[in-house]
Amino acid sequence: MDYVSALLPPVVMAVFFIGVIRVIVKTQGGANKTKEDAAVDAALARADGAPAGKNDA
């Protein structure tokens, strides 16, 4: 039964890691994606010293 106690922690961590990744992927996008992207673009523009209304893409 030593193999069970040796394998259990990595298996549990792997399951939780997969769960966290699934939550992160599922919460990307959605209704607020455009608003969040605009906020990030504005913050980056302020940090670069460029005008906030200018989009190169």
mmCIF file as gemmi writes it, N, C-alpha and C atoms, coordinates in Angstrom:
data_model
loop_
_atom_site.group_PDB
_atom_site.id
_atom_site.type_symbol
_atom_site.label_atom_id
_atom_site.label_alt_id
_atom_site.label_comp_id
_atom_site.label_asym_id
_atom_site.label_entity_id
_atom_site.label_seq_id
_atom_site.pdbx_PDB_ins_code
_atom_site.Cartn_x
_atom_site.Cartn_y
_atom_site.Cartn_z
_atom_site.occupancy
_atom_site.B_iso_or_equiv
_atom_site.pdbx_formal_charge
_atom_site.auth_seq_id
_atom_site.auth_asym_id
_atom_site.pdbx_PDB_model_num
ATOM 1 N N . MET Axp A 1 ? 0.806 -1.206 0 1 0 ? 1 A 1
ATOM 2 C CA . MET Axp A 1 ? 0 0 0 1 0 ? 1 A 1
ATOM 3 C C . MET Axp A 1 ? 0.849 1.271 0 1 0 ? 1 A 1
ATOM 4 N N . ASP Axp A 2 ? 2.158 1.12 0.027 1 0 ? 2 A 1
ATOM 5 C CA . ASP Axp A 2 ? 3.017 2.301 -0.016 1 0 ? 2 A 1
ATOM 6 C C . ASP Axp A 2 ? 2.88 3.039 -1.337 1 0 ? 2 A 1
ATOM 7 N N . TYR Axp A 3 ? 2.604 2.296 -2.412 1 0 ? 3 A 1
ATOM 8 C CA . TYR Axp A 3 ? 2.467 2.942 -3.713 1 0 ? 3 A 1
ATOM 9 C C . TYR Axp A 3 ? 1.254 3.864 -3.75 1 0 ? 3 A 1
ATOM 10 N N . VAL Axp A 4 ? 0.207 3.528 -2.996 1 0 ? 4 A 1
ATOM 11 C CA . VAL Axp A 4 ? -0.977 4.395 -2.955 1 0 ? 4 A 1
ATOM 12 C C . VAL Axp A 4 ? -0.625 5.716 -2.275 1 0 ? 4 A 1
ATOM 13 N N . SER Axp A 5 ? 0.05 5.654 -1.151 1 0 ? 5 A 1
ATOM 14 C CA . SER Axp A 5 ? 0.422 6.883 -0.445 1 0 ? 5 A 1
ATOM 15 C C . SER Axp A 5 ? 1.461 7.678 -1.234 1 0 ? 5 A 1
ATOM 16 N N . ALA Axp A 6 ? 2.237 7.022 -2.079 1 0 ? 6 A 1
ATOM 17 C CA . ALA Axp A 6 ? 3.222 7.729 -2.888 1 0 ? 6 A 1
ATOM 18 C C . ALA Axp A 6 ? 2.572 8.399 -4.095 1 0 ? 6 A 1
ATOM 19 N N . LEU Axp A 7 ? 1.54 7.79 -4.646 1 0 ? 7 A 1
ATOM 20 C CA . LEU Axp A 7 ? 0.91 8.324 -5.852 1 0 ? 7 A 1
ATOM 21 C C . LEU Axp A 7 ? -0.245 9.275 -5.577 1 0 ? 7 A 1
ATOM 22 N N . LEU Axp A 8 ? -0.835 9.203 -4.411 1 0 ? 8 A 1
ATOM 23 C CA . LEU Axp A 8 ? -2.022 10.016 -4.122 1 0 ? 8 A 1
ATOM 24 C C . LEU Axp A 8 ? -1.759 11.524 -4.189 1 0 ? 8 A 1
ATOM 25 N N . PRO Axp A 9 ? -0.738 12.063 -3.55 1 0 ? 9 A 1
ATOM 26 C CA . PRO Axp A 9 ? -0.533 13.523 -3.62 1 0 ? 9 A 1
ATOM 27 C C . PRO Axp A 9 ? -0.339 14.061 -5.042 1 0 ? 9 A 1
ATOM 28 N N . PRO Axp A 10 ? 0.485 13.428 -5.886 1 0 ? 10 A 1
ATOM 29 C CA . PRO Axp A 10 ? 0.614 13.96 -7.247 1 0 ? 10 A 1
ATOM 30 C C . PRO Axp A 10 ? -0.682 13.872 -8.046 1 0 ? 10 A 1
ATOM 31 N N . VAL Axp A 11 ? -1.438 12.815 -7.833 1 0 ? 11 A 1
ATOM 32 C CA . VAL Axp A 11 ? -2.709 12.669 -8.553 1 0 ? 11 A 1
ATOM 33 C C . VAL Axp A 11 ? -3.683 13.751 -8.102 1 0 ? 11 A 1
ATOM 34 N N . VAL Axp A 12 ? -3.751 13.996 -6.82 1 0 ? 12 A 1
ATOM 35 C CA . VAL Axp A 12 ? -4.651 15.034 -6.301 1 0 ? 12 A 1
ATOM 36 C C . VAL Axp A 12 ? -4.236 16.404 -6.831 1 0 ? 12 A 1
ATOM 37 N N . MET Axp A 13 ? -2.94 16.684 -6.82 1 0 ? 13 A 1
ATOM 38 C CA . MET Axp A 13 ? -2.47 17.973 -7.338 1 0 ? 13 A 1
ATOM 39 C C . MET Axp A 13 ? -2.761 18.105 -8.83 1 0 ? 13 A 1
ATOM 40 N N . ALA Axp A 14 ? -2.613 17.03 -9.58 1 0 ? 14 A 1
ATOM 41 C CA . ALA Axp A 14 ? -2.901 17.074 -11.008 1 0 ? 14 A 1
ATOM 42 C C . ALA Axp A 14 ? -4.377 17.349 -11.261 1 0 ? 14 A 1
ATOM 43 N N . VAL Axp A 15 ? -5.247 16.725 -10.486 1 0 ? 15 A 1
ATOM 44 C CA . VAL Axp A 15 ? -6.69 16.946 -10.647 1 0 ? 15 A 1
ATOM 45 C C . VAL Axp A 15 ? -7.037 18.405 -10.353 1 0 ? 15 A 1
ATOM 46 N N . PHE Axp A 16 ? -6.504 18.945 -9.266 1 0 ? 16 A 1
ATOM 47 C CA . PHE Axp A 16 ? -6.783 20.343 -8.94 1 0 ? 16 A 1
ATOM 48 C C . PHE Axp A 16 ? -6.189 21.286 -9.983 1 0 ? 16 A 1
ATOM 49 N N . PHE Axp A 17 ? -5.006 20.97 -10.485 1 0 ? 17 A 1
ATOM 50 C CA . PHE Axp A 17 ? -4.384 21.806 -11.509 1 0 ? 17 A 1
ATOM 51 C C . PHE Axp A 17 ? -5.233 21.828 -12.77 1 0 ? 17 A 1
ATOM 52 N N . ILE Axp A 18 ? -5.712 20.679 -13.191 1 0 ? 18 A 1
ATOM 53 C CA . ILE Axp A 18 ? -6.59 20.609 -14.362 1 0 ? 18 A 1
ATOM 54 C C . ILE Axp A 18 ? -7.863 21.405 -14.117 1 0 ? 18 A 1
ATOM 55 N N . GLY Axp A 19 ? -8.406 21.32 -12.912 1 0 ? 19 A 1
ATOM 56 C CA . GLY Axp A 19 ? -9.601 22.095 -12.577 1 0 ? 19 A 1
ATOM 57 C C . GLY Axp A 19 ? -9.352 23.591 -12.659 1 0 ? 19 A 1
ATOM 58 N N . VAL Axp A 20 ? -8.224 24.037 -12.161 1 0 ? 20 A 1
ATOM 59 C CA . VAL Axp A 20 ? -7.893 25.467 -12.208 1 0 ? 20 A 1
ATOM 60 C C . VAL Axp A 20 ? -7.737 25.926 -13.656 1 0 ? 20 A 1
ATOM 61 N N . ILE Axp A 21 ? -7.06 25.145 -14.464 1 0 ? 21 A 1
ATOM 62 C CA . ILE Axp A 21 ? -6.888 25.499 -15.875 1 0 ? 21 A 1
ATOM 63 C C . ILE Axp A 21 ? -8.231 25.564 -16.579 1 0 ? 21 A 1
ATOM 64 N N . ARG Axp A 22 ? -9.128 24.626 -16.29 1 0 ? 22 A 1
ATOM 65 C CA . ARG Axp A 22 ? -10.456 24.632 -16.912 1 0 ? 22 A 1
ATOM 66 C C . ARG Axp A 22 ? -11.235 25.887 -16.527 1 0 ? 22 A 1
ATOM 67 N N . VAL Axp A 23 ? -11.15 26.294 -15.263 1 0 ? 23 A 1
ATOM 68 C CA . VAL Axp A 23 ? -11.85 27.502 -14.817 1 0 ? 23 A 1
ATOM 69 C C . VAL Axp A 23 ? -11.273 28.731 -15.52 1 0 ? 23 A 1
ATOM 70 N N . ILE Axp A 24 ? -9.95 28.791 -15.63 1 0 ? 24 A 1
ATOM 71 C CA . ILE Axp A 24 ? -9.327 29.938 -16.294 1 0 ? 24 A 1
ATOM 72 C C . ILE Axp A 24 ? -9.761 30.013 -17.745 1 0 ? 24 A 1
ATOM 73 N N . VAL Axp A 25 ? -9.771 28.881 -18.433 1 0 ? 25 A 1
ATOM 74 C CA . VAL Axp A 25 ? -10.149 28.878 -19.847 1 0 ? 25 A 1
ATOM 75 C C . VAL Axp A 25 ? -11.618 29.225 -20.018 1 0 ? 25 A 1
ATOM 76 N N . LYS Axp A 26 ? -12.477 28.707 -19.146 1 0 ? 26 A 1
ATOM 77 C CA . LYS Axp A 26 ? -13.912 28.985 -19.27 1 0 ? 26 A 1
ATOM 78 C C . LYS Axp A 26 ? -14.25 30.445 -18.998 1 0 ? 26 A 1
ATOM 79 N N . THR Axp A 27 ? -13.492 31.104 -18.133 1 0 ? 27 A 1
ATOM 80 C CA . THR Axp A 27 ? -13.823 32.48 -17.782 1 0 ? 27 A 1
ATOM 81 C C . THR Axp A 27 ? -13.216 33.491 -18.74 1 0 ? 27 A 1
ATOM 82 N N . GLN Axp A 28 ? -12.436 33.06 -19.704 1 0 ? 28 A 1
ATOM 83 C CA . GLN Axp A 28 ? -11.9 33.98 -20.701 1 0 ? 28 A 1
ATOM 84 C C . GLN Axp A 28 ? -13.002 34.318 -21.694 1 0 ? 28 A 1
ATOM 85 N N . GLY Axp A 29 ? -13.063 35.556 -22.083 1 0 ? 29 A 1
ATOM 86 C CA . GLY Axp A 29 ? -14.088 35.963 -23.035 1 0 ? 29 A 1
ATOM 87 C C . GLY Axp A 29 ? -15.384 36.293 -22.327 1 0 ? 29 A 1
ATOM 88 N N . GLY Axp A 30 ? -16.487 36.045 -22.98 1 0 ? 30 A 1
ATOM 89 C CA . GLY Axp A 30 ? -17.783 36.33 -22.389 1 0 ? 30 A 1
ATOM 90 C C . GLY Axp A 30 ? -18.25 37.734 -22.713 1 0 ? 30 A 1
ATOM 91 N N . ALA Axp A 31 ? -19.237 38.177 -21.946 1 0 ? 31 A 1
ATOM 92 C CA . ALA Axp A 31 ? -19.891 39.454 -22.213 1 0 ? 31 A 1
ATOM 93 C C . ALA Axp A 31 ? -18.964 40.648 -21.973 1 0 ? 31 A 1
ATOM 94 N N . ASN Axp A 32 ? -18.044 40.531 -21.041 1 0 ? 32 A 1
ATOM 95 C CA . ASN Axp A 32 ? -17.186 41.668 -20.684 1 0 ? 32 A 1
ATOM 96 C C . ASN Axp A 32 ? -15.854 41.668 -21.418 1 0 ? 32 A 1
ATOM 97 N N . LYS Axp A 33 ? -15.661 40.758 -22.359 1 0 ? 33 A 1
ATOM 98 C CA . LYS Axp A 33 ? -14.362 40.658 -23.029 1 0 ? 33 A 1
ATOM 99 C C . LYS Axp A 33 ? -13.968 41.963 -23.713 1 0 ? 33 A 1
ATOM 100 N N . THR Axp A 34 ? -14.867 42.574 -24.442 1 0 ? 34 A 1
ATOM 101 C CA . THR Axp A 34 ? -14.55 43.815 -25.153 1 0 ? 34 A 1
ATOM 102 C C . THR Axp A 34 ? -14.21 44.929 -24.17 1 0 ? 34 A 1
ATOM 103 N N . LYS Axp A 35 ? -14.983 45.013 -23.09 1 0 ? 35 A 1
ATOM 104 C CA . LYS Axp A 35 ? -14.744 46.04 -22.081 1 0 ? 35 A 1
ATOM 105 C C . LYS Axp A 35 ? -13.389 45.827 -21.401 1 0 ? 35 A 1
ATOM 106 N N . GLU Axp A 36 ? -13.075 44.575 -21.072 1 0 ? 36 A 1
ATOM 107 C CA . GLU Axp A 36 ? -11.802 44.289 -20.43 1 0 ? 36 A 1
ATOM 108 C C . GLU Axp A 36 ? -10.642 44.555 -21.373 1 0 ? 36 A 1
ATOM 109 N N . ASP Axp A 37 ? -10.793 44.174 -22.644 1 0 ? 37 A 1
ATOM 110 C CA . ASP Axp A 37 ? -9.738 44.439 -23.62 1 0 ? 37 A 1
ATOM 111 C C . ASP Axp A 37 ? -9.521 45.931 -23.797 1 0 ? 37 A 1
ATOM 112 N N . ALA Axp A 38 ? -10.588 46.701 -23.813 1 0 ? 38 A 1
ATOM 113 C CA . ALA Axp A 38 ? -10.467 48.157 -23.95 1 0 ? 38 A 1
ATOM 114 C C . ALA Axp A 38 ? -9.758 48.753 -22.74 1 0 ? 38 A 1
ATOM 115 N N . ALA Axp A 39 ? -10.052 48.246 -21.553 1 0 ? 39 A 1
ATOM 116 C CA . ALA Axp A 39 ? -9.4 48.752 -20.348 1 0 ? 39 A 1
ATOM 117 C C . ALA Axp A 39 ? -7.906 48.447 -20.366 1 0 ? 39 A 1
ATOM 118 N N . VAL Axp A 40 ? -7.545 47.25 -20.803 1 0 ? 40 A 1
ATOM 119 C CA . VAL Axp A 40 ? -6.128 46.885 -20.888 1 0 ? 40 A 1
ATOM 120 C C . VAL Axp A 40 ? -5.429 47.717 -21.95 1 0 ? 40 A 1
ATOM 121 N N . ASP Axp A 41 ? -6.071 47.902 -23.098 1 0 ? 41 A 1
ATOM 122 C CA . ASP Axp A 41 ? -5.478 48.727 -24.153 1 0 ? 41 A 1
ATOM 123 C C . ASP Axp A 41 ? -5.259 50.156 -23.679 1 0 ? 41 A 1
ATOM 124 N N . ALA Axp A 42 ? -6.225 50.698 -22.943 1 0 ? 42 A 1
ATOM 125 C CA . ALA Axp A 42 ? -6.094 52.063 -22.426 1 0 ? 42 A 1
ATOM 126 C C . ALA Axp A 42 ? -4.954 52.152 -21.416 1 0 ? 42 A 1
ATOM 127 N N . ALA Axp A 43 ? -4.837 51.15 -20.544 1 0 ? 43 A 1
ATOM 128 C CA . ALA Axp A 43 ? -3.761 51.163 -19.552 1 0 ? 43 A 1
ATOM 129 C C . ALA Axp A 43 ? -2.4 51.047 -20.223 1 0 ? 43 A 1
ATOM 130 N N . LEU Axp A 44 ? -2.294 50.193 -21.227 1 0 ? 44 A 1
ATOM 131 C CA . LEU Axp A 44 ? -1.029 50.056 -21.944 1 0 ? 44 A 1
ATOM 132 C C . LEU Axp A 44 ? -0.684 51.331 -22.699 1 0 ? 44 A 1
ATOM 133 N N . ALA Axp A 45 ? -1.696 51.981 -23.258 1 0 ? 45 A 1
ATOM 134 C CA . ALA Axp A 45 ? -1.458 53.22 -23.982 1 0 ? 45 A 1
ATOM 135 C C . ALA Axp A 45 ? -0.966 54.31 -23.031 1 0 ? 45 A 1
ATOM 136 N N . ARG Axp A 46 ? -1.569 54.38 -21.844 1 0 ? 46 A 1
ATOM 137 C CA . ARG Axp A 46 ? -1.11 55.362 -20.853 1 0 ? 46 A 1
ATOM 138 C C . ARG Axp A 46 ? 0.323 55.069 -20.432 1 0 ? 46 A 1
ATOM 139 N N . ALA Axp A 47 ? 0.645 53.78 -20.272 1 0 ? 47 A 1
ATOM 140 C CA . ALA Axp A 47 ? 1.996 53.413 -19.845 1 0 ? 47 A 1
ATOM 141 C C . ALA Axp A 47 ? 3.024 53.732 -20.927 1 0 ? 47 A 1
ATOM 142 N N . ASP Axp A 48 ? 2.63 53.608 -22.186 1 0 ? 48 A 1
ATOM 143 C CA . ASP Axp A 48 ? 3.533 53.898 -23.29 1 0 ? 48 A 1
ATOM 144 C C . ASP Axp A 48 ? 3.572 55.379 -23.645 1 0 ? 48 A 1
ATOM 145 N N . GLY Axp A 49 ? 2.646 56.152 -23.117 1 0 ? 49 A 1
ATOM 146 C CA . GLY Axp A 49 ? 2.597 57.566 -23.421 1 0 ? 49 A 1
ATOM 147 C C . GLY Axp A 49 ? 1.897 57.871 -24.731 1 0 ? 49 A 1
ATOM 148 N N . ALA Axp A 50 ? 1.244 56.89 -25.313 1 0 ? 50 A 1
ATOM 149 C CA . ALA Axp A 50 ? 0.518 57.094 -26.576 1 0 ? 50 A 1
ATOM 150 C C . ALA Axp A 50 ? -0.909 57.519 -26.275 1 0 ? 50 A 1
ATOM 151 N N . PRO Axp A 51 ? -1.581 58.152 -27.22 1 0 ? 51 A 1
ATOM 152 C CA . PRO Axp A 51 ? -2.978 58.503 -27.017 1 0 ? 51 A 1
ATOM 153 C C . PRO Axp A 51 ? -3.841 57.256 -26.835 1 0 ? 51 A 1
ATOM 154 N N . ALA Axp A 52 ? -4.803 57.306 -25.92 1 0 ? 52 A 1
ATOM 155 C CA . ALA Axp A 52 ? -5.6 56.136 -25.572 1 0 ? 52 A 1
ATOM 156 C C . ALA Axp A 52 ? -6.575 55.75 -26.683 1 0 ? 52 A 1
ATOM 157 N N . GLY Axp A 53 ? -6.983 56.672 -27.527 1 0 ? 53 A 1
ATOM 158 C CA . GLY Axp A 53 ? -7.985 56.367 -28.542 1 0 ? 53 A 1
ATOM 159 C C . GLY Axp A 53 ? -7.435 55.754 -29.818 1 0 ? 53 A 1
ATOM 160 N N . LYS Axp A 54 ? -6.13 55.666 -29.926 1 0 ? 54 A 1
ATOM 161 C CA . LYS Axp A 54 ? -5.513 55.177 -31.165 1 0 ? 54 A 1
ATOM 162 C C . LYS Axp A 54 ? -5.353 53.667 -31.127 1 0 ? 54 A 1
ATOM 163 N N . ASN Axp A 55 ? -5.857 52.976 -32.148 1 0 ? 55 A 1
ATOM 164 C CA . ASN Axp A 55 ? -5.708 51.528 -32.29 1 0 ? 55 A 1
ATOM 165 C C . ASN Axp A 55 ? -4.93 51.245 -33.569 1 0 ? 55 A 1
ATOM 166 N N . ASP Axp A 56 ? -3.875 50.453 -33.467 1 0 ? 56 A 1
ATOM 167 C CA . ASP Axp A 56 ? -3.104 50.077 -34.64 1 0 ? 56 A 1
ATOM 168 C C . ASP Axp A 56 ? -3.627 48.83 -35.295 1 0 ? 56 A 1
ATOM 169 N N . ALA Axp A 57 ? -4.41 48.029 -34.568 1 0 ? 57 A 1
ATOM 170 C CA . ALA Axp A 57 ? -4.862 46.734 -35.086 1 0 ? 57 A 1
ATOM 171 C C . ALA Axp A 57 ? -6.116 46.859 -35.9 1 0 ? 57 A 1
